[in-house]
């Protein structure tokens, strides 16, 4: 899953359109925190698990058990402006002729995002969708 997609999806209204007020607030907050850092103030940080956790998946338990010892699950607030434009799969078409295998649990909160990505990929490509599994169910 692309973290940028999660950020953008959080700003969409019921019609799937990004709310410009939410985007402008996100960008203004990021700019404010970037300027504060430039003045020598400590960075504004938040824990990403509290923002993006989904009740259907034990994401907090997963990260507690399997995280790297140096991973803090914290993000500087100013990164939001970069994430708003990030698309980790923008160049999926370029991977060909190397194969692409998308593994997506049918119960994962990001499952609906997998098919459009694999549709854009060129051959050779494939998908595996273990039934009844969420993102954390693979561990």
Secondary structure, 3 states (H helix, E strand, C coil): CCHHHHHHHCCECCCCCECHHHHHHHHHHHHHHHHHHHCCCCCCEEEHHHHHCCCCCCHHHHHHHHCCCCCCCEEEHHHHHHHCCCCCCCCHHHHCCCCEEEECCCCCCCHHHHHHHHHHCCCCEEEECCCCCCHHHHC
